[in-house]
Amino acid sequence: MKALVYHGPGKKSWEEKPKPTIKETTDAVVKILKTTICGTDLHIMKGDLPDVADGRIIGHEGVGIIEEAGSSVSNFKKGDHVLISCITSCGKCEYCKKGMYSHCVSGGWILGNLIDGTQAEYVRIPYADNSLYPIPAGADEEALVMLSDILPTGFECGVLNGQVKPGDTISIVGAGPVGLAALLTAQFYTPAEIIVIDMDDNRLAVAKTFGATQIINSSRENAIDEVMKLTNGKGVDTAIEAVGIPPTFELCQSIVGAGGHIANIGVHGKSVTLHMETLWSKNISITTRLVDTVTTPMLFKTVQAKKIEPKKLITHHFRLEEAVEAYDTFEHAAREKALKVILTNEYL
């Protein structure tokens, strides 16, 4: 089969790889129909995640068709249409029983990280019964790809961890796909103000159409001053960090108000400075989280009911074999006005 393969920081290629096979009775092999590229994949390409080995097939999102199911798989069979979760869970270990699927002792975020991932014609999914979701007939595949990762990530790591409440003033720092997913799902809780901060006018314009009440371009404006003007000097109730670099985490610390929450979503490859000298007396909560995907079933229902429309995040389409070109587009998001790209396997 063909796949997008990582060969160290800044190096990737579309090349021939062995087709995956069943290794454990709980595995399934899925033929990829549609997949996408995540901001985390860009962090891998920059070398921010050194555990990702040379030769790894990248990707952890997608929908597909079951090609083969292990003998212990009871929920799925060959030919079933499925959504792939970015998090693999055995469903039986101590962490899975707590709903912390991201820390599953033999799973977690392994796809495109510790084992081969979804930017390929086929992928092996361990613990298929707990790591796949059935797709009903007539469902919009492209919308559901957004459920593999960014919607539960934005919701769980940003909105839930940030304890967004009705009437709150919140700020989302970073209007990329996961920041916009946080914006979409924050509106479940009717915050009074949603301030979105980014350096890209196109993404800010999209955020405005998705429900942002205020937008700030931090490349032209002093974001701290602007937030303080908008909040009468109090700061925000929740600051959601959706980028993963030191300056954006610094900004969240500067704009959060007393009793507020800093909810980190971003994948950080470098250390950040924690300003305890200013935070200690403000009753600030700081949360981190790797998505657990425990909310995927609920989000699946909201997408099916069209209560949220994540398909609006998709800006570009490519054939699967154009993965290298798709990465170039996604890596230059401002130039290309890119949010999410969809890669479609046309050799079905």
KOLVOTOR-580207 format. One line per field, with one value per residue (C-alpha): residue number from 1; chain; y, z, x. Coordinates in nm, 4 decimals. Example, Ala and Ser with C-alpha at 12.3 -4.5 7.8 and 13.67 -1.06 7.14 Angstrom:
<rs>
resi: c(1|2)
chain: c(A|A)
v: c(-0.4500|-0.1060)
w: c(0.7800|0.7140)
u: c(1.2300|1.3670)
</rs>
This chain:
<rs>
resi: c(1|2|3|4|5|6|7|8|9|10|11|12|13|14|15|16|17|18|19|20|21|22|23|24|25|26|27|28|29|30|31|32|33|34|35|36|37|38|39|40|41|42|43|44|45|46|47|48|49|50|51|52|53|54|55|56|57|58|59|60|61|62|63|64|65|66|67|68|69|70|71|72|73|74|75|76|77|78|79|80|81|82|83|84|85|86|87|88|89|90|91|92|93|94|95|96|97|98|99|100|101|102|103|104|105|106|107|108|109|110|111|112|113|114|115|116|117|118|119|120|121|122|123|124|125|126|127|128|129|130|131|132|133|134|135|136|137|138|139|140|141|142|143|144|145|146|147|148|149|150|151|152|153|154|155|156|157|158|159|160|161|162|163|164|165|166|167|168|169|170|171|172|173|174|175|176|177|178|179|180|181|182|183|184|185|186|187|188|189|190|191|192|193|194|195|196|197|198|199|200|201|202|203|204|205|206|207|208|209|210|211|212|213|214|215|216|217|218|219|220|221|222|223|224|225|226|227|228|229|230|231|232|233|234|235|236|237|238|239|240|241|242|243|244|245|246|247|248|249|250|251|252|253|254|255|256|257|258|259|260|261|262|263|264|265|266|267|268|269|270|271|272|273|274|275|276|277|278|279|280|281|282|283|284|285|286|287|288|289|290|291|292|293|294|295|296|297|298|299|300|301|302|303|304|305|306|307|308|309|310|311|312|313|314|315|316|317|318|319|320|321|322|323|324|325|326|327|328|329|330|331|332|333|334|335|336|337|338|339|340|341|342|343|344|345|346|347|348)
chain: c(A|A|A|A|A|A|A|A|A|A|A|A|A|A|A|A|A|A|A|A|A|A|A|A|A|A|A|A|A|A|A|A|A|A|A|A|A|A|A|A|A|A|A|A|A|A|A|A|A|A|A|A|A|A|A|A|A|A|A|A|A|A|A|A|A|A|A|A|A|A|A|A|A|A|A|A|A|A|A|A|A|A|A|A|A|A|A|A|A|A|A|A|A|A|A|A|A|A|A|A|A|A|A|A|A|A|A|A|A|A|A|A|A|A|A|A|A|A|A|A|A|A|A|A|A|A|A|A|A|A|A|A|A|A|A|A|A|A|A|A|A|A|A|A|A|A|A|A|A|A|A|A|A|A|A|A|A|A|A|A|A|A|A|A|A|A|A|A|A|A|A|A|A|A|A|A|A|A|A|A|A|A|A|A|A|A|A|A|A|A|A|A|A|A|A|A|A|A|A|A|A|A|A|A|A|A|A|A|A|A|A|A|A|A|A|A|A|A|A|A|A|A|A|A|A|A|A|A|A|A|A|A|A|A|A|A|A|A|A|A|A|A|A|A|A|A|A|A|A|A|A|A|A|A|A|A|A|A|A|A|A|A|A|A|A|A|A|A|A|A|A|A|A|A|A|A|A|A|A|A|A|A|A|A|A|A|A|A|A|A|A|A|A|A|A|A|A|A|A|A|A|A|A|A|A|A|A|A|A|A|A|A|A|A|A|A|A|A|A|A|A|A|A|A|A|A|A|A|A|A|A|A|A|A|A|A|A|A|A|A|A|A|A|A|A|A|A|A)
v: c(0.0000|0.3671|0.5886|0.9225|0.8366|1.0463|1.0358|1.2822|1.6554|1.8207|1.4949|1.3023|1.1074|0.9265|0.5748|0.2044|0.0287|-0.3204|-0.3479|-0.3937|-0.7287|-0.8523|-0.8933|-0.9451|-1.0939|-0.7562|-0.5745|-0.4550|-0.3468|-0.0479|0.0719|0.4504|0.6461|0.9937|1.1309|1.4681|1.6429|1.7658|2.0449|1.7716|1.6192|1.9503|1.9358|1.5873|1.7195|1.9940|1.7358|1.8370|1.4742|1.2785|0.9456|0.9323|0.7036|0.7364|0.5329|0.5926|0.6378|0.9603|1.0424|0.9646|1.0714|0.9260|0.7210|0.3955|0.0461|-0.2616|-0.4760|-0.7481|-0.7982|-1.0101|-1.3105|-1.1310|-0.8231|-0.8440|-0.4979|-0.4816|-0.7018|-0.6832|-0.4140|-0.1960|0.1795|0.3249|0.6406|0.6044|0.7588|0.9318|0.7577|0.3805|0.2257|-0.1297|-0.0449|-0.2680|-0.1118|0.1138|0.4317|0.3299|0.2537|0.6110|0.7449|0.8425|0.6619|0.8771|0.6923|0.3403|0.1172|-0.0463|0.2269|0.6007|0.8235|0.5635|0.6026|0.7950|0.8245|0.4888|0.2739|0.3409|0.5800|0.6789|0.8783|0.5604|0.3351|0.0957|0.1148|-0.1409|-0.0386|-0.2153|-0.2730|-0.2118|-0.2587|0.0393|0.2516|0.2651|0.4024|0.2800|0.5315|0.5243|0.5108|0.8527|1.0247|1.2932|1.1365|1.4635|1.6112|1.2962|1.3116|1.6187|1.3875|1.1767|1.4397|1.8154|1.8342|1.6209|1.7844|2.1381|2.0416|1.8279|2.0033|2.3559|2.3930|2.1264|2.1739|2.5498|2.5131|2.7462|2.8584|3.0626|3.4328|3.3869|3.5900|3.3538|3.3953|3.1442|3.2064|3.0487|3.0303|2.7170|2.4117|2.3029|2.6587|2.6870|2.3503|2.4961|2.8000|2.5841|2.3663|2.6488|2.7767|2.4737|2.6726|3.0168|3.2302|3.6005|3.6930|3.4838|3.6731|3.5011|3.6035|3.5129|3.6677|3.5554|3.7816|3.5019|3.2739|3.5580|3.6292|3.2628|3.2753|3.5706|3.3700|3.0759|3.2802|3.4842|3.8086|3.9853|3.9221|4.0540|4.0347|4.0119|4.0962|4.4482|4.5083|4.4661|4.1675|4.2155|4.5803|4.4963|4.2147|4.4380|4.7089|4.4552|4.3205|4.6519|4.5534|4.2265|3.9739|3.6674|3.3862|3.1240|3.1539|2.8602|2.8095|2.6443|2.6915|2.5262|2.7810|2.9836|3.3273|3.2098|3.0478|3.3725|3.5627|3.3384|3.4053|3.7794|3.7930|3.5511|3.7188|3.6400|3.3023|3.2155|2.9119|2.8597|2.5530|2.4306|2.2470|2.3193|2.0592|2.2132|2.1145|2.3690|2.4685|2.7718|3.0136|2.9845|3.3269|3.2173|3.5594|3.7058|3.4000|3.2684|3.5169|3.5193|3.1805|3.0655|2.7060|2.5741|2.2536|2.0302|1.7311|1.4893|1.4274|1.1160|1.1112|1.0239|1.2874|1.1504|0.9710|1.2898|1.5020|1.2421|1.3008|1.6798|1.6581|1.4165|1.6527|1.9461|2.1337|2.2030|2.1863|2.0955|2.0492|2.4294|2.3846|2.2107|2.4421|2.2144|1.8733|1.6469|1.2910|1.0713|1.0336|1.4144|1.4042|1.5826|1.8678|1.8761|1.9153|2.2093|2.3753|2.3052|2.4193|2.7520|2.8027|3.1816|3.1929|2.9274|3.0324|2.6742|2.5259|2.1526|1.9562|1.6353|1.3559|1.1130|0.7625|0.7353|0.3788|0.2039)
w: c(0.0000|-0.0158|0.2905|0.4166|0.6089|0.8585|0.8278|1.0964|1.1434|0.8168|0.6202|0.4860|0.1729|0.0023|-0.0389|-0.0517|0.2835|0.3776|0.4135|0.7833|0.9082|1.2167|1.5011|1.7940|1.7943|1.9065|1.5997|1.2870|0.9588|0.8114|0.4522|0.4712|0.2819|0.4156|0.6523|0.7414|0.8807|1.2403|1.3984|1.6093|1.2871|1.2178|1.5659|1.4782|1.1535|1.3474|1.5795|1.8860|1.9617|1.9661|2.0454|1.6859|1.5037|1.1577|0.9229|1.1088|0.9077|1.0385|1.1095|1.3716|1.2161|0.9556|0.8393|0.6518|0.5843|0.7875|0.5661|0.8247|1.1876|1.4487|1.5951|1.9272|1.7664|1.8391|1.7481|1.3900|1.0846|0.7383|0.5307|0.8213|0.7811|1.0794|1.2382|1.3771|1.7167|1.7587|2.0976|2.1255|2.4370|2.5679|2.7823|3.0659|3.2354|3.5409|3.3349|3.0835|3.3681|3.4893|3.1427|3.0913|2.7587|2.6701|2.9407|2.8487|2.9544|2.6109|2.4030|2.4331|2.1570|1.9671|1.6081|1.4022|1.7145|1.8533|1.5815|1.2159|1.1553|0.9174|0.6385|0.4361|0.2281|0.5222|0.8998|1.1814|1.4746|1.8060|2.0417|1.7568|1.9683|2.1872|1.9327|1.6400|1.6045|1.3570|1.0919|1.0022|0.6410|0.4767|0.7270|0.6021|0.6120|0.5899|0.8865|1.0866|1.0233|1.2486|1.5260|1.5200|1.7100|1.6893|1.8142|2.1264|2.1803|2.1668|2.3824|2.6475|2.6810|2.6292|2.7158|2.9835|3.1479|3.1285|3.3082|3.0666|3.2123|3.0976|3.1025|3.1134|2.9170|2.7557|2.5266|2.2783|2.1852|1.8456|1.5704|1.4043|1.3641|1.7298|1.8531|1.6247|1.7528|2.1041|1.9767|1.8286|2.1374|2.3929|2.2654|2.4234|2.7486|2.6184|2.7341|2.7059|2.5273|2.3208|2.2351|1.9729|1.9340|1.6375|1.3930|1.0795|0.9526|0.7517|1.0536|1.2639|1.0001|1.0088|1.3898|1.3642|1.1406|1.3837|1.6809|1.8157|1.9643|1.9489|1.7444|1.8054|1.5628|1.7999|1.5224|1.4981|1.8380|2.1959|2.2834|2.6593|2.6425|2.4127|2.6362|2.9410|2.7612|2.6689|3.0256|3.2160|3.3437|3.4994|3.2506|3.1202|3.3122|3.0909|2.8660|2.6255|2.4838|2.1427|1.9806|2.1874|2.1939|2.4878|2.3768|2.3612|2.7052|2.8361|2.6858|2.8607|3.1946|3.1320|3.0369|3.2852|3.5631|3.9334|3.9938|3.6292|3.4386|3.1914|2.9834|2.7734|2.4501|2.2527|2.2018|2.3619|2.2350|2.4507|2.8160|2.9198|3.2074|3.4816|3.6413|3.9927|4.1190|3.9650|3.9612|4.3154|4.4713|4.1929|4.2547|3.9044|3.7903|3.5155|3.3412|3.0890|2.9096|2.6294|2.4743|2.6083|2.3459|2.6160|2.4657|2.1101|2.1321|2.2497|1.9874|1.7236|1.8070|1.7909|1.4505|1.3188|1.4457|1.2783|1.6089|1.5144|1.1630|1.1764|0.7991|0.7813|0.9058|0.5814|0.3296|0.1005|-0.0625|-0.1938|-0.3143|-0.0575|-0.2817|-0.2774|0.0936|0.0570|-0.1320|0.1327|0.4045|0.2183|0.2081|0.5756|0.6837|0.5062|0.6395|0.6336|0.2734|0.1577|0.3873|0.5114|0.8081|0.7722|0.4620|0.3569|0.1921|-0.0025|-0.1051|-0.4585|-0.5094|-0.3411)
u: c(0.0000|0.0973|0.1367|0.2739|0.5914|0.7900|1.1697|1.2775|1.2197|1.1214|1.1380|0.8383|0.7504|0.4629|0.5944|0.5228|0.4708|0.3487|-0.0273|-0.1131|-0.2392|-0.4215|-0.1692|-0.4067|-0.7545|-0.8933|-0.7528|-0.9284|-0.7733|-0.9556|-0.9427|-0.9188|-1.1842|-1.1059|-0.8446|-0.6967|-0.3887|-0.3769|-0.1770|-0.0164|0.1173|0.2912|0.4454|0.5751|0.7212|0.9008|1.0559|0.8533|0.7615|1.0876|0.9158|0.7876|1.0305|1.1826|0.9619|0.6369|0.3166|0.1605|-0.2044|-0.4677|-0.7996|-1.0293|-1.3236|-1.3121|-1.4431|-1.3515|-1.1289|-1.0704|-1.1703|-0.9955|-1.1749|-1.2404|-1.3972|-1.7703|-1.9046|-1.7787|-1.7415|-1.5891|-1.7598|-1.8759|-1.8453|-1.6541|-1.5185|-1.1655|-1.0971|-0.7618|-0.7370|-0.7068|-0.8627|-0.8721|-1.1758|-1.0584|-0.7555|-0.7657|-0.7395|-1.0056|-1.2444|-1.1878|-1.2670|-0.9014|-0.8676|-0.5680|-0.3725|-0.4863|-0.1976|-0.1781|-0.3386|-0.3875|-0.2587|-0.0625|-0.1926|0.0616|0.2745|0.3881|0.2262|0.1449|-0.1413|-0.4179|-0.2510|-0.2349|-0.4546|-0.4990|-0.4495|-0.4509|-0.6718|-0.6005|-0.8949|-1.1363|-1.4492|-1.3546|-1.1665|-1.4089|-1.7617|-2.0249|-2.1286|-2.4993|-2.6109|-2.6271|-2.3990|-2.1619|-1.8158|-1.6288|-1.8112|-1.7445|-1.3685|-1.3769|-1.5028|-1.1874|-0.9913|-1.0470|-1.4066|-1.3551|-1.0151|-1.1515|-1.4482|-1.2775|-0.9410|-1.0711|-1.4390|-1.4846|-1.1448|-1.1962|-1.5306|-1.7081|-2.0427|-2.3433|-2.2644|-1.8863|-1.6363|-1.3889|-1.0925|-0.9585|-0.5960|-0.5430|-0.8049|-0.6743|-0.8979|-0.8845|-0.9383|-1.2385|-1.3634|-1.3450|-1.5357|-1.8126|-1.8539|-1.8175|-2.1501|-2.3218|-2.2820|-2.3861|-2.0907|-2.1739|-1.8508|-1.6092|-1.2903|-1.0756|-0.7115|-0.4907|-0.2425|-0.4291|-0.7085|-0.8677|-0.8959|-1.0305|-1.2946|-1.3949|-1.4089|-1.6483|-1.8820|-1.8614|-1.9802|-1.6892|-1.8233|-1.4849|-1.1705|-0.8194|-0.5271|-0.2296|0.0166|-0.1291|-0.2890|-0.1738|-0.3904|-0.3544|-0.4641|-0.7545|-0.8814|-0.8594|-1.0575|-1.3253|-1.3470|-1.3273|-0.9843|-1.0994|-0.9658|-1.1481|-1.3153|-1.1514|-0.8453|-0.8125|-0.4614|-0.4961|-0.1550|0.1190|0.4017|0.5422|0.4089|0.0472|0.0673|0.2205|-0.0705|-0.3250|-0.1558|-0.1788|-0.5473|-0.7076|-0.9032|-0.9276|-1.0895|-1.0415|-0.9200|-0.6379|-0.7214|-0.4301|-0.5035|-0.1865|0.0875|0.3957|0.7390|0.9219|0.9030|0.7000|0.7415|0.4815|0.4341|0.3503|0.4565|0.1410|-0.0872|-0.0557|-0.2963|-0.5571|-0.7224|-0.6267|-0.6751|-0.4456|-0.5460|-0.3727|-0.5177|-0.4653|-0.8053|-0.9806|-1.2606|-1.5159|-1.7467|-1.7321|-2.0720|-2.2435|-2.0690|-2.1592|-2.5276|-2.4939|-2.3264|-2.5897|-2.8616|-2.6781|-2.6582|-2.2987|-2.1578|-1.7881|-1.7791|-1.7497|-1.3929|-1.2918|-1.1262|-0.9242|-0.9609|-0.6839|-0.6493|-0.4770|-0.1728|-0.1378|-0.0552|0.2800|0.1104|-0.1634|0.1005|0.2511|-0.0914|-0.1603|0.1879|0.1285|-0.2223|-0.2143|-0.0946|-0.3401|-0.6292|-0.6385|-0.8195|-0.8808|-0.7843|-0.9565|-0.7573|-0.9756|-0.8703|-1.0020|-0.8791|-1.1708)
</rs>
